[in-house]
Every structure is written in C-alpha cells, then in structure tokens.
Amino acid sequence: MLQIKPSSPIQISHELIRANNLSVGYRSGFPVVRDINFVIQTGKSYALVGGNGSGKTTLFRTLTSLQGPLSGEIIISKNLKSSYVPQAKKMALSFPLSVQDVLLMPKNYALSFLPKKKFTDSELFLLERSGVSEYLNKQISECSGGQLQRVLILRALLTDADLVFLDEPMDSLDHKSRDLFQKILAEYLSAGNRSLFFITHSLNHDWNSGFDEVFEIDDGRFFNITKGERPPNCHHYD
C-alpha cells in the first residue's frame, strides 16, 4: 500500500526524501525497479547509475511527482522545494517561447495578474558567466542541444530549490562548458542547505567533486554502492 507522508520542515542535515520498499513503473504488478530504499539529506550530492532502459528516469519522474509510484512509501520533507533538469535531447520544443521566457517562467507562472518579474543582479551575473545572456532573446526551439542544456540547468537553479534532480545534465555540453557548470553546481550546493541528485552513466562525467552516495539500478533492483551493496553485473565504475 503506497503512503506519501509529510515530515518535519527542512533543517540542516535533515532528510529531504526517504524511500522505503518503493517500487516504480507504469503497470501495477510489473515494476521497472523494486525494493528501493534510500535517504536524501540536505547538503549532499547523489548519483544514480544504470544501463539504458534500466528505470533511472522512471525513478526520477516518480520522486518529482511526474508519475505515481506502484507501491511502497515515500516520505517527503514538509515544504520541500525541488526542481528537475531533463535531458535536452529528449525534449520536444515546439512552443513559441524565448530563452528569457523559459528562465523567468518559475518567477511568473502563478503571477499573471502582476507585473512580470525580472532577473536579479546575481542572476544576470550567472547568465553572463554561463554564456546564456548572449542568446536570451533566441527562441527556445532554435537553440542547439548544448544551449538548451545550459538553459535547463540554469532554470532549475533559479528556482532556488532545496533539491535538484539532474538527468545526465552534461551530455550535450562540450568539455569547457561541462567544467564551468560543474563549478556552478558545486557553488550552488555549498551556498545553503541544498542537495543534488544526478542520473549519470559515468561518475566523473557530471560531477568530478565526488558523490556523497552512489546508487545503481541493475536488473530491476536498486543497490546502494556506497554502503557496499553490489549488483550481480556491477557497472558503476564505467
């Protein structure tokens, strides 16, 4: 029986999300991943690795409430604010919005009757530092894969979320951009009670600072590599 419970408000080193015997998938009785147990805490970075089609994105979609779980328990900290960075290459962008519109959307989506909010000075500095300021007026549908990935990462960070989920965030970036955004994410993590949760196929590809915990999905099962759990076909060093 699925239970989703609120817990106490976020504090330093507090739990943001706890999964107990969670199963995720698209059809009852046929989970993509089962026996999922972990805790996400403030101020830490996490990695989820696994082969193509193993269920990594399905788990992320469940944790961000984009789809419902099949069974088990998810305990979510009260007032948790999370954001999600999808893979740019999997997005279909046909809507007529500029890069600036997309970045400002979290500020303005619920305030249509009020004057539109603009970027703060610190946000403008981040846009310039990342190179996104150069194409703010460009239509999002006309962006290259690398440009779009930069926008998606910054959009998540500008929400000032407690927990940011990142689905292979560096795949569309060149080496120089990847190094820059690793620094930006590291600064975001250290700036307050924030956490990062990556899907990655290479542990040094998205986060060369080292993850606090590493999880792996293999053959529909969930393993905590950091705690010494090892799947039959261990791929987490690929």
N, C-alpha and C positions, 0 to 999 in steps of 0.2 A: 504494500500500500504506500503510495507516494505521499510524502509530507514535505511541505516547504514552510519552514518556521523562521520568524524573525528572532534575532538575538539582541544583545545589548548594543548601544551605539559604539561607533568606531573609536578606539583609543590606540595609543602607541603599543605596538607588538600585539594588537588584538587580532582575533580571527576575522577575516572578511567572508570567507566561504568555507564550509565543511561539507564534504560529500561522504555519505555513509551507505555502503552497499548499493550504489547507484547503478542503474542500467539505462543506456540511451540507445535510441534508434528511431525507426519510422513505423514499425509494426509491432503491436503487442505480441509478446511471446517469442519474438525474433530480434533480440537486441544486437546492435552492432558492436557495442562494448558493454561488458558486465563487470560486476564486482569492483566498482570504482570507489576507492577510499583515499581521501587526501584532505589537507587543510591548507588554505591560502591565508597568509598573515600579512600585516602591513609592513612596508619597507623591504620587501624581498622580491627576488626575481625567480621565475619558474620556467622550465622548458618541458614541452610535450613533444616527443618524437615518435615516429612510426612510419610504416610504409604507406604508399599511395592507397587510398581507399580503406585505411585501417580504422577510421572513425574519429580522427583528430578534430576535424571541423565540426562533425556532429556533436562531439562533446562540448566544444566551444559554443555552438549555437544553443545548446541546452543550458549551459551556465549563464548565458546572456539573455535567456528567456525568449529567444527567437523560435524555439520549438520546445515542446514539453518533454519531460523525461518519461521513461516507461515504468520504472519502479525505483524504490529506494528513498533516500532522504537527502534534501539539500537544505542546509541551514545557512541563511544569508544574514549578515550583519545589518542591523537596523540603519536605514538611511544610506546604505551603500550606494555609491555613485560609480558606475563602471562605463567603459566605452570599448568599442570593438573596431579593430583595423582589419578589414577583409583583404584578401589577395586582389590586387588591382587587375590582374589578368583574367579574373573570373567575373568581373563586373560588366554589366551591360549598361552603357551610359548614353541614353538617347534623349534625356530630358534637357531642356534649354536653360542651363544654369552656368554662370561663370564660376571660376575658381573661388573668387571672393564670396559669391553667394553660398557656395558649399561650406567654406570655412566659417562663415558667420551664422550658418543655419542653427547651430546649437544655442546661440545667443538670442535668436529672433523667432524661432519656430512657434513659441507659445505667446508671443507678444505682438501679434499682427496689428493690434489696435494702438500700439505705442510707436513713437519714433524709433527707427531702426538703430540698433547699437552698432558701434564701430570698433575697430581694433584698438586696444590699449597700446601705450608706448612700448611696453615689454613684448607684446605680441607682434608689433611691427618690427621690432628688432629681430625676433625669431624668424619671421617671414623673410627678412633680408638676409639673415645668416644662412638660412636653408636654400636660398635662391628662388623661393616661391614668389617673392614680391615681384619678380621680373615678368610673371605671367598671370597676375591676379585677374586681369580682365579677359583672359582667354576662356573660351567655352570649355567646360569640363570634358565634353565629348571629343574635343580636338587635342587633348593632352596625350603625350606619349605615355607608355607604361611607367617609365621612371618618374615623370612629372606627376602622374596621378598617384603613384605610391607615396610620394612626398606629401601631397595634399591630404591623403587619407590618414597618414601618421600625425600630421600637424592638427588635423581636425579633431582627432581623438585627444591629443594633448591639450588643446584649447578648451576642452570641456572641464579641465582640472579634475579629472576623475580620480577616485581612490585606487581603482584597479583598471588597468588597460590590458585587454586581450589583443594579441597581435598574431595574425595568421601568416606566417612566412613573410614578414614585413620587408625584408631586404632583397627579395628575389628579383625585383625589377630595377634595382639600383646598381650603378657602377661602383667600383671599389672606393672611389673618393667620396661619393655620396653615402655609401654604406658606413664608412668610418665616421663621417660627420654625424649621421643620425644615431649611431651607437653612442656618441658623446652626448647628443641632445637627450636621448632616452636615459642615459646614466645620470645626467643632471636632473632630469625630471624625477627619477627615482629617489635621489638624495635630497630633494628640495622639501620633502614633507613625508607624511605618513601615506606613501603611495606604493603600489606594487605593480609588477609587470609579469604577464603570463604569455609566453611565446609558444607558437607551433613552429618547429624548425626541423629541417632534415639534416642539419649539421650544427653541432653545439657552438662552434666558433664563428659560424657564418653570421648569425644575428646578434650575438652578444659575447664579445671577447673578454668581458669582465669576469666571466664565470657565473653560473647559475647557483642559487642557493639550494634548489632542489630540481631533480630531473626525473620526469615520468616517461614511461614508454607504453605504447599500446602494441600488443602482438597477439595475433590470432583471437581477437575479440576480448582479450584480458588486459587489465590495467596493472602496471607494475611501478613501484617507487624505487628507481635505480639508486637514489641517494641512500636509502635505507637498506640496501643490499639485496633487494629483490631482483631476480634475473629471469627474463623470459627464456623459453627454450631456444629461440633464434634471436640472440641479442644483437641489436643494430645500433645502439646508442652512441657508439664511437665512430660511426660512418661520417 
